[in-house]
Amino acid sequence: MKDDRQTICDRCRQSVDISDVKYVTKNDKLNLLCSRCRAVFDKTPEKSLTIITRKEPPRDNIFFCTKCRYKFKFTPKSYVKTKCPSCGRTEYAIKYNTISTETLLKTIDIE
């Protein structure tokens, strides 16, 4: 048994069989399109999607507190001394990439 119901296409505004239409999303809006309008819609170029990747933070901004052994990031925006956010000391914060095992063993108090 064939369905004789009719509906109107949102693009061409013609009356078409309900079995001939489908919902298509465009600009976050649902449109009811017939098969002829869908063929035109499929040929139109879609906006190209740009993939945003996160940049690796520069290793120059990573510091290590030799007092409390806390590793943290610090981006100096002014002439403020680098201080550890955990213990608040400024004299023990050194750049993370400049730490050697000998330096670390000399500066840490082994209890």
N, C-alpha and C positions, 0 to 999 in steps of 0.2 A: 504494500500500500504506500503510495507516494504522498508526502506531506505537501499540502497546497498553501501553506502559510507563506506570507510575504513580509519582507522588512525593507527598510531603506538603508542604502550604503551611506556611510558618513562622508565619503570623499566625493563620489559622483552624484549622489542624491537620487539614484534611480531605484525603483522597486525591483528587488531580486528575491529568489527563493531563499528561505531560511537555511536550507542545507548548503547554499553556496557561499554564505558569509562566515567569517571568522573574526575573532577579536585580535587586534594587533596593538601593541603598545608603542607609542611614539611620544617622546618628551614627557614621560611619566603619566600619560593619559591613554585610556583604552579607547580604541576606535574600532567600529564594526565595518569591515571592508569586504567587498565582493572579490571574486577570483581575478577579475580584470584589474582592479585597483591594487590587489596584493602583488600582482606581477610587476606593476610599475613601482610599487613600494619596495619590493625586493631588489630592484635595479638601482635605486637611489643610494649613493654612497653614505655609509654610516659615519658618524663622527669618529675619528681615530682616537682611541684610548691611549693615554700616556701613562705609563707605569712609573710611579715615583718610588725610588729606592732610597733607603736611609743611608746617609753618609756615615762612614766609620769615624767616630770622634778621634781627633788627633791625639796621639799618645803624649804630646807635650803637656796636656792639661791634666794628666793623671799623677796624683801625688800619693805619698805613703808616709804615715806618721810612725816614726820608729819608737815612740813612747808607748802608744796603745795598739800598734800594729794595725791601724785602720787605713784602708786604701780608699781614696776619694777623688772626685773630679773637681777641678777648680778652674774657672775661666776668669782671669783678672780683667775687670772692666774699669778699674781705677788703680791708684797706687796704694792699694790695701795689701798688707802683708798676708801671705798664705798661712792660714791657720786651720788646724784640724777641727772638723765639725764635731768630732766625738769628745775629745778632751779639751779643746780650746787652746792648745799650745801652739806657738808659732815657731819655736826654735827646733822642733823635732820634725817638721814637715819638709820632706825633700821630694824631688821629682822621682817618679817611679822608675823611669828608664835609666836613671843614673845609679841605681842601687846595685852594688856588687855584693856577693856573699860575704866578703871580708868587711866591707863597710857596714853591712847589716849586723854582723856579729860583734863588731866593735861598739856600735852605738846602742844596741839593746842590752839592757841590764838583765842578765840571766840570774833568776832567783832560785 
